Amino acid sequence: MEEQFVLRVPPSVAERLDRVLSENPASPTDQSIDLAFEDDGRTGTFMIGNDKFAVSLLDLPCVVESYKTYDDTVLIKTADIGQIIIVREEGETPPEGLEYKHGLTPPMRDARRRRFRREPDLNPDFVHQVENDLQSIMAGGTARDVDVEVVEQEEDVDEEMEVTEQVQDGSQPSSTPMELVSKPASQDESSGEEDDYDND
């Protein structure tokens, strides 16, 4: 797996590195290049020849993509770069914090303040309390300082009263389908039908 980072050096060191990479070092000692970090993983020493420089490993404000090409036409992405190693000259003050506030290009200068949304001002104790409450709720418990009351679902009383009134009035409730009942013909109706047949 390939890992990449940005190495930013002073102009004097950049010239010497360029000669080493082009296999034309200014002196035989310049061919010796070394980079070592201390136990914290953020500070270290960069050596070129007999000269030593202090370095700082910082996080970039945004991820930078790197590409390579063989014909200057087709670009192939090789890695995502999220850190930069800054080589400092003697007497230069080290940067504050773990994040580099500038990007790699002039438009990204002071990117955190000019281009990114400000982080909300939250109390760390409040955030920790919310995290603990969420974990407690996910485990089946309850949040702190919260009273739980079990409420049963009540039936619709108005609907029941309306159905009861319809039944008392003798009308059919609207919620039940109408039933068709076949009744036998009365005596008058049957005799009338027989007279019709006799007249025919």
PyMOL commands that set and color helices and strands:
alter all, ss='L'
color gray80, all
select helices_A, chain A and resi 11-21+28-31+106-108+111-114+124-138+157-169+187-199
alter helices_A, ss='H'
color red, helices_A
select strands_A, chain A and resi 6-8+33-37+43-48+51-68+76-88
alter strands_A, ss='S'
color yellow, strands_A
deselect
rebuild
show_as cartoon
